[in-house]
Amino acid sequence: MTTRTVMSPDELDAALRAIGAARYHNLHPFHQRMRDGKLTRGQVQAWALNRYYYQRQIPIKDAHVLTRLPTPELRRLWRSRLIDHDGDAEGTGGIARWLKLTDGLGLDRAYVESLTGLLPATRFAVDAYIPLVRDRSPLEAVASCLTEMFSPMIISERVSGMLQNYAFVTADTLAYFTPRLTQAPRDVDFALAYVKQHATTREQQDAVLDVLRCKCDILWAQLDALHFAYVEPGLIPPGAFVPETA
């Protein structure tokens, strides 16, 4: 049996970025339709409502990762992620800003927070994220967050496209994304350095690449669910959000 060669840190970096280039959800037709102004207001509302569940689970994911990091130094560094999303006071942080986004799109906040209108496939996809960081190695848990390497690109496309193409979207509505343009690169610097330092065997490197593929699949599956229910063929499951225009 042939032994696979251990990659250098730079080769591992390139392999991680190649996964994003091939599998990140900026390539998904639903994202491209949203960017290009080809969605209805109701379809954009459905995206924001369903994406809220993912946003809500991010700090829970980060709390799981935090418990698995072995040193106070690493835990202190990771703790900033929890503050980014939960905030340090009522009404602050990424989750609060996402609710301002759904408010701005005309969705009832209590309805969004209740998760009543969530697509079943969204729930299944997002719920797969917690086991990914809880049950795999700490190295893989950190690596699962490396989709943030590609997020500034999709945020830039999303914000500029939506502001240009949708009269019902304002810069204030999309204020969630502004801090992410600095938070995500900061988080990537730490996570990527950690992965490149600690993935020193080919087995570890393959595991890191596999978990990044899995994370890309989780993000892709969320847009699959939205496209199937609200674009083509347009089969909204029982109990899920129904746009007024549907």
Steps between C-alpha positions, in 0.01 A plus 500: 500500500638839399558748782359840416746785532458751780419842359700806591307777680479694174373195312237443767398865475462464124297180537263670744451794266437265208206352690350846539555579134309188399236461772427829677138613474580819309471261204145395589224616261293637789781729614563611144131578447494702821817689405365578154161629618302204364320406822165632616466675835337186638792284388747736669285487814513120490880511477532737796255303714670166435851640530407632846509144633859461379597833654340398829698177512842659434573600863380158616749348259774730626420409861554134413834580335600709803457205736735292287793741480773390741654828623373826653676694224313318225169528685547875548560540128193297410277681749481807277288298257231453762493873569487577128173309464338514846620854575606626840166665582137474398445601138866467396681236297440319175175328596343832599618655173353209304164560664525863388547361150183289523320802652612711205363242257159521662500174696343479844782459752311264730420279201864490391623418850239228544651305205142404410551571130834325468547256212555145630807466277646818649462355849665173401790675325571743783460233768780306331746778588507444877605130479768603253681700769387294801585149386810544284848593619570852630715553191206417273269717709724800437540411132123487447495878548734560206211571265555850639795521260247545224230703678629853423452423130141381538415785739631757254298345216188469712504853641586683180258294292209535740547874547515548125208276407238509777310815589382338825861453626701779665853526636351502850314176428830334403699640793565146627762450232722803563676367814540159339737650243754555779397224743524216249857574381612532864346164583650341190850618590481308827320188373715461189824542695378245756408246233825542307701461822316197641405299189842336476409152372329412174217342697443826689524703180246277325266535799532879486418504129206266553346711775524813284318315221232400751460860614467615138232233454307635800499849350413371153215285630335803660480671161384176337207499742412862421527449124282187507230659714490855367647500146486170313283292521354721775376227733464663843465230768209506745547752779785688336497873427278596206582840345206732445577505127500119467 
